[in-house]
Amino acid sequence: MLLLALDTATPAVTVALHDGTRVLAESRQVDARRHGELLLPAVDRVLAEAGLKLDAVSDIVVGVGPGPYTGLRVGLVTAATFGAALGVPVHGLCTLDGLAHASGLTEPFVVATDARRKEVYWARYEASPAAGSAVPRTITRLTEPAVDRPADIADQVAGVPAVGAGALLYDTVFTGVRREGPEHQSAGALATLAAAKLAAGEELPPPQPMYLRRPDAQVPANYKVVTPQ
């Protein structure tokens, strides 16, 4: 297995290569406005670091969000294009699941990312400790990903261990935030999670975007057509 993982659902443009046992190379740059410019150079960079060519990739996994429309679709379209060109399967994984895997937490916890508009994308998780050094701990998502204003979920998240940029941004609501935890997505963590699931024979979801709300850019309600019908 040579798994190419990428995610653009958060401000981090992140790419990693995983050989089924370990992360071979990883790149992460945090820039919420340059996903399209940074992604392909990041792919080139991790391939060069690992000393491999793109045609060696056997599987692709992409973070499906939730995330803002513009950034999220950069990763999804790139993954789909690579999959079609290489003739390899493209898998999807929830971006919040990648952050949950990277958290290292073993008690029930929350992952929250910044959804802008004074909202967060979030979900609750629990984890079972690893049975041995070669066995990764098991992460279970307890709720479907949601988008909410922090004040509206305060009673559900107050005091609960939390990671992610959303929890850090609204730490008066996410009072159990772990500042040492991951803030943005790591493709290395996403790849490690995907590799474990694939090795266990688990079927991963299709790479369908998880937007949860309408895009910011919309056609004006009173748009006037000026071209001939």
Buried (B, 14 or more C-beta within 10 A) or exposed (E): EBBBBBBBBBBBBBBBBBBBEEBBBBBBBBEBEBBBEBBBEBBEBBBEEBEBEEEBBBBBBBBBBBBBBBBBBBBBBBBBEBBEEBEBBBBBBBBBBBBBBBBBBBEEBBBBBBBEEEBBBBBBBBBEEEEEEEEBBEBEBEEEBBBBBBEEBBEEBEEBBBBBBBBBBBBEBBBBBBEEBBBBBBBBBBBBBBBBBBEEEEEBEEBEBBBBEEEEEEEEEEEEEEEEE
